Amino acid sequence: MRRPRGDDGNALVEFVYLSVLLLIPLVYLLLAVFRVQSAAFGVTEAARQAGRAYARADDPAAAAQVGAAAARLALRDQGITWTGSPEFCGSDGCSLAPGATVRTRVRYTVPLPFVGSIFGKGRAGIPVTGVHTEVVDRWKEEP
């Protein structure tokens, strides 16, 4: 009569199998969370810098261009290539009069890692928005 074989080595195989099965989604989740966090910080800083640049511009026609350049620079610091432009407006419209407020909004959609190749680029992502309100300096000269 043969003795039944033991379970020697099966625990190691099961441990490796379950570790891989659980570790891959955890790593993916962490990658996605870190990307979203970086983008959230980036758009917040981009909105702040764009609003400051817009409010300090001398020429109202060039204020939006200066603000957009400041936003792109702030996002580039976070490794984000952004081709959009911030939205500028305030309680007095988009005025650069002393004491007016300028509200800046920057929107960006964070692409999820590896999902773009499945659903197509730009179709799957998490939108993040940064908003900042800046007051035009009271002592600024009128343009």
VENDA-V804851 format. One record per pair of residues at least 24 apart in sequence whose ideal C-beta (glycine too) atoms are under 10 Angstrom apart, sorted by sequence separation. I is the first residue (numbers start at 1). GAP is how many residues later the second one is. If there is no record, write none. Layout:
I&GAP  I&GAP
This chain:
46&24  47&24  49&24  50&24  64&24  82&24  84&24  105&24  106&24  107&24  45&25  46&25  49&25  50&25  63&25  82&25  84&25  105&25  106&25  45&26  46&26  48&26  49&26  82&26  104&26  105&26  106&26  46&27  47&27  104&27  105&27  43&28  45&28  46&28  49&28  80&28  103&28  104&28  42&29  45&29  46&29  103&29  104&29  44&30  45&30  46&30  64&30  78&30  80&30  102&30  103&30  104&30  43&31  46&31  63&31  75&31  102&31  103&31  42&32  43&32  45&32  46&32  54&32  74&32  101&32  102&32  41&33  42&33  45&33  53&33  55&33  63&33  71&33  75&33  101&33  102&33  42&34  46&34  54&34  60&34  70&34  72&34  100&34  101&34  102&34  42&35  43&35  50&35  51&35  55&35  60&35  67&35  71&35  100&35  101&35  39&36  41&36  42&36  46&36  50&36  54&36  60&36  99&36  100&36  41&37  42&37  43&37  49&37  50&37  51&37  59&37  60&37  67&37  71&37  98&37  99&37  40&38  42&38  50&38  58&38  68&38  98&38  99&38  100&38  39&39  43&39  47&39  51&39  57&39  63&39  67&39  97&39  98&39  99&39  38&40  39&40  42&40  46&40  47&40  54&40  56&40  96&40  98&40  99&40  100&40  37&41  38&41  39&41  55&41  95&41  96&41  98&41  99&41  38&42  54&42  87&42  91&42  98&42  35&43  39&43  43&43  90&43  97&43  98&43  35&44  86&44  87&44  90&44  92&44  96&44  98&44  35&45  55&45  57&45  86&45  90&45  97&45  55&46  56&46  86&46  88&46  90&46  96&46  97&46  55&47  96&47  54&48  53&49  54&49  55&49  51&50  52&50  54&50  51&51  53&51  50&52  51&52  52&52  51&53  50&54  51&54  49&55  50&55  51&55  75&55  47&56  48&56  50&56  74&56  47&57  49&57  46&58  47&58  48&58  47&59  71&59  46&60  47&60  45&61  43&62  44&62  46&62  43&63  42&64  43&64  43&65  42&66  43&67  67&67  40&68  42&68  39&69  39&70  40&70  39&71  38&72  39&72  37&73  36&74  35&75  35&76  36&76  35&77  32&78  35&78  54&78  55&78  56&78  32&79  34&79  51&79  55&79  57&79  32&80  50&80  51&80  52&80  54&80  55&80  56&80  63&80  31&81  32&81  49&81  51&81  53&81  55&81  56&81  31&82  32&82  47&82  48&82  50&82  51&82  52&82  54&82  55&82  58&82  61&82  31&83  32&83  47&83  48&83  49&83  51&83  57&83  58&83  60&83  28&84  43&84  44&84  46&84  47&84  48&84  50&84  51&84  56&84  59&84  28&85  43&85  44&85  45&85  47&85  48&85  49&85  55&85  58&85  27&86  28&86  39&86  40&86  42&86  43&86  44&86  46&86  47&86  48&86  57&86  28&87  39&87  41&87  43&87  44&87  45&87  47&87  39&88  40&88  42&88  43&88  44&88  36&89  39&89  40&89  41&89  43&89  35&90  36&90  38&90  40&90  35&91  36&91  37&91  39&91  36&92  33&93  35&93  32&94
